[in-house]
Amino acid sequence: MIQAFGASDPGCVRSNNEDFFLVEPRLGLYVVADGMGGAQAGEHASRLAAETVMDVVQRANGSLNPETLVQAFTEANKKVMAAASADARKEGMGTTLVAVIESGGDLLIGSVGDSRVYFFDQNVLRAVTEDQSWVNEVGRKLGIDEDSLRTHPMRHVLTMAIGVSDQLRVHTYTLRPVPGTQILLCSDGLHGVAGESEVSEVLASEESLESKCGKLIAAARARGGPDNITAVLLKAS
């Protein structure tokens, strides 16, 4: 059984919100997408990708496995690419995408880009997903130190996103949470701004999931909120 709540905020700098999230307990589906592209394109890409994942999960009719997520992400990729090709105003749009699906006692997790899924258990926060970003896949392998990576001109560059290429790499994970485990899905407007110690402090409190999401967003805003901020928080019981 999963409790869930999600919230999103444009942040302190941007006038529009290109993030999109889904909390669908009836499907056991939870999604965060962080769109990119000019004008309204990023908003369109994130919503289209998330809703395509939901459509695929609905069609699966309870027959869920990691391949379901790969299929869902692949279909989302094709739809975003097709929409961009059909409208010059949407050219170049794309989105990150993370999704969690309940399947029995397991959580099936899929990821493309640098939005993240974290587990918080016994007061320990750990990232489940691996960023598909220049920093993670190139910078760290070159041995560039973490302080330099935080200000590196390539720090915002993704190596993979939905809608960018038909050569899609989807990371999948299967984990079984114990009762009390909290699962955080978030865009980089949260994890790239608020520190892990701040996130852990919020999650360790006894407040409601709604209150915790609000405090996570407030923490990112207090640090300048340079990007859209989205948090979807689950709790296993």
C-alpha positions as CSV (number, residue, x, y, z in Angstrom):
1,M,0.0,0.0,0.0
2,I,1.4,3.4,-1.0
3,Q,0.4,6.9,0.2
4,A,1.3,9.6,-2.2
5,F,1.3,13.4,-2.7
6,G,2.8,15.6,-5.4
7,A,3.4,19.3,-5.9
8,S,5.1,21.6,-8.4
9,D,6.2,25.2,-8.4
10,P,7.7,27.4,-11.2
11,G,10.5,28.6,-8.9
12,C,11.7,32.1,-8.4
13,V,13.1,32.9,-11.9
14,R,10.9,31.3,-14.5
15,S,7.4,32.6,-15.4
16,N,6.2,29.2,-16.7
17,N,6.4,25.7,-15.4
18,E,7.7,23.1,-17.8
19,D,7.6,20.3,-15.2
20,F,4.6,17.9,-15.1
21,F,3.8,15.2,-12.7
22,L,1.2,12.4,-12.2
23,V,-0.1,10.8,-9.1
24,E,-2.4,7.9,-10.1
25,P,-3.0,5.6,-7.1
26,R,-5.6,3.6,-9.0
27,L,-2.9,2.5,-11.5
28,G,-0.1,2.5,-8.9
29,L,1.7,5.0,-11.2
30,Y,3.8,8.1,-10.2
31,V,5.6,10.2,-12.8
32,V,7.8,13.3,-12.9
33,A,8.8,14.9,-16.2
34,D,11.0,18.1,-16.7
35,G,10.4,19.6,-20.1
36,M,12.7,21.7,-22.2
37,G,12.2,23.7,-25.4
38,G,11.2,27.2,-26.5
39,A,7.9,28.9,-26.0
40,Q,5.4,26.3,-24.6
41,A,7.2,23.3,-26.1
42,G,8.7,22.1,-22.8
43,E,5.4,22.1,-21.1
44,H,3.9,20.1,-24.0
45,A,6.7,17.6,-24.1
46,S,6.5,16.8,-20.3
47,R,2.7,16.4,-20.3
48,L,2.7,14.3,-23.5
49,A,5.4,12.0,-22.2
50,A,3.8,11.5,-18.8
51,E,0.3,10.9,-20.2
52,T,1.7,8.4,-22.8
53,V,3.3,6.4,-20.0
54,M,-0.1,6.4,-18.2
55,D,-1.8,5.2,-21.4
56,V,0.6,2.3,-21.8
57,V,0.2,1.3,-18.1
58,Q,-3.6,1.4,-18.5
59,R,-3.4,-0.9,-21.6
60,A,-1.2,-3.3,-19.7
61,N,-4.2,-4.0,-17.5
62,G,-2.1,-5.1,-14.4
63,S,0.4,-7.2,-16.3
64,L,3.4,-5.1,-15.3
65,N,7.1,-5.7,-15.5
66,P,10.3,-3.7,-16.3
67,E,9.6,-4.2,-20.0
68,T,6.3,-2.3,-19.6
69,L,8.3,0.8,-18.5
70,V,10.7,0.4,-21.5
71,Q,7.7,0.1,-23.8
72,A,6.0,3.1,-22.2
73,F,9.1,5.3,-22.4
74,T,9.8,4.2,-26.0
75,E,6.2,5.2,-27.0
76,A,6.6,8.5,-25.2
77,N,9.8,9.2,-27.1
78,K,8.1,8.5,-30.4
79,K,5.1,10.7,-29.6
80,V,7.2,13.7,-28.5
81,M,9.5,13.4,-31.6
82,A,6.4,13.2,-33.8
83,A,4.8,16.2,-32.2
84,A,8.0,18.2,-32.6
85,S,8.3,17.3,-36.3
86,A,4.7,18.3,-36.9
87,D,5.0,21.8,-35.5
88,A,7.9,24.1,-36.1
89,R,7.1,25.9,-32.8
90,K,7.9,22.7,-30.9
91,E,11.1,21.8,-32.8
92,G,13.8,20.7,-30.4
93,M,11.5,20.0,-27.5
94,G,12.2,17.2,-25.1
95,T,11.8,16.1,-21.5
96,T,13.3,14.0,-18.7
97,L,11.1,11.3,-17.4
98,V,11.1,9.2,-14.2
99,A,8.2,6.8,-13.3
100,V,7.4,4.4,-10.5
101,I,4.9,1.7,-10.8
102,E,3.6,-0.5,-8.0
103,S,3.7,-4.2,-9.0
104,G,2.8,-6.5,-6.1
105,G,5.1,-5.6,-3.3
106,D,7.8,-4.3,-5.7
107,L,8.3,-0.9,-7.2
108,L,9.3,-0.8,-10.9
109,I,11.3,2.3,-11.7
110,G,12.2,3.8,-15.1
111,S,14.4,6.8,-15.8
112,V,15.6,8.9,-18.7
113,G,17.5,12.1,-18.2
114,D,18.4,13.7,-14.8
115,S,15.2,13.8,-12.8
116,R,15.6,11.4,-9.9
117,V,14.1,8.8,-7.6
118,Y,15.4,8.6,-4.0
119,F,14.6,6.1,-1.3
120,F,14.6,7.3,2.3
121,D,14.7,4.6,4.9
122,Q,16.1,4.5,8.5
123,N,17.1,8.2,8.1
124,V,19.3,7.4,5.1
125,L,18.7,9.1,1.7
126,R,20.0,7.3,-1.4
127,A,19.6,8.0,-5.0
128,V,18.1,5.0,-6.9
129,T,18.4,6.4,-10.4
130,E,21.6,7.4,-12.3
131,D,21.7,10.8,-14.1
132,Q,22.0,10.6,-17.9
133,S,24.0,13.8,-17.9
134,W,27.4,15.1,-19.1
135,V,28.4,15.6,-15.4
136,N,27.7,12.0,-14.4
137,E,28.6,10.1,-17.6
138,V,31.6,12.3,-18.8
139,G,32.8,14.8,-16.2
140,R,33.1,12.3,-13.3
141,K,34.8,9.7,-15.6
142,L,37.3,12.4,-16.6
143,G,38.2,12.8,-12.9
144,I,36.9,16.4,-12.6
145,D,36.3,17.2,-8.9
146,E,32.8,17.8,-7.6
147,D,33.3,21.5,-6.8
148,S,34.4,22.1,-10.4
149,L,31.5,20.1,-11.8
150,R,29.0,22.2,-9.8
151,T,30.0,25.3,-11.9
152,H,31.1,23.6,-15.1
153,P,29.6,25.1,-18.3
154,M,28.4,21.6,-19.3
155,R,26.7,20.9,-16.0
156,H,23.1,21.3,-17.4
157,V,23.8,19.1,-20.5
158,L,21.8,15.8,-20.7
159,T,23.2,12.8,-22.6
160,M,19.7,11.4,-23.0
161,A,16.2,12.8,-23.0
162,I,12.7,11.8,-24.3
163,G,12.1,13.3,-27.7
164,V,15.7,13.9,-28.7
165,S,16.8,10.7,-30.5
166,D,15.2,7.4,-31.6
167,Q,18.2,5.7,-29.9
168,L,16.7,5.7,-26.4
169,R,18.5,4.3,-23.3
170,V,16.0,3.6,-20.5
171,H,17.4,2.8,-17.1
172,T,15.1,0.4,-15.1
173,Y,15.3,-0.8,-11.5
174,T,13.2,-3.1,-9.4
175,L,13.1,-2.5,-5.6
176,R,11.0,-3.7,-2.7
177,P,10.4,-1.0,-0.1
178,V,9.9,-2.0,3.6
179,P,7.0,-0.4,5.4
180,G,7.8,3.2,6.3
181,T,10.2,3.7,3.3
182,Q,9.6,7.1,1.6
183,I,10.2,7.4,-2.1
184,L,10.9,10.8,-3.6
185,L,10.6,11.6,-7.3
186,C,11.9,15.0,-8.2
187,S,13.1,17.3,-11.0
188,D,16.6,18.8,-10.9
189,G,15.0,22.1,-9.7
190,L,14.9,20.3,-6.3
191,H,17.8,17.9,-6.2
192,G,20.2,20.3,-8.0
193,V,19.4,23.2,-5.7
194,A,18.5,21.9,-2.2
195,G,21.2,19.8,-0.5
196,E,20.7,16.2,0.5
197,S,21.0,17.1,4.1
198,E,18.1,19.5,3.7
199,V,16.0,16.9,1.9
200,S,16.8,14.3,4.6
201,E,15.8,16.7,7.4
202,V,12.4,17.3,5.8
203,L,11.7,13.6,5.1
204,A,12.8,12.6,8.7
205,S,10.0,14.7,10.2
206,E,6.6,13.3,11.3
207,E,4.6,15.8,9.1
208,S,2.2,14.8,6.3
209,L,3.4,14.1,2.8
210,E,1.7,17.3,1.6
211,S,3.6,19.3,4.2
212,K,6.9,17.7,3.3
213,C,6.4,18.4,-0.4
214,G,5.7,22.0,0.5
215,K,8.9,22.2,2.6
216,L,11.0,20.6,-0.1
217,I,9.8,23.2,-2.6
218,A,10.4,26.0,-0.1
219,A,13.9,24.8,0.5
220,A,14.7,25.1,-3.2
221,R,13.1,28.5,-3.4
222,A,15.1,29.7,-0.4
223,R,18.2,28.9,-2.4
224,G,17.1,31.0,-5.3
225,G,14.7,28.6,-7.1
226,P,16.5,29.0,-10.5
227,D,14.4,26.3,-12.1
228,N,11.0,24.7,-11.9
229,I,10.6,22.5,-8.8
230,T,8.6,19.3,-8.6
231,A,8.4,16.7,-5.8
232,V,6.2,13.6,-5.7
233,L,6.5,11.8,-2.3
234,L,5.4,8.2,-1.7
235,K,5.3,6.3,1.6
236,A,5.1,2.5,1.7
237,S,2.9,1.0,4.5
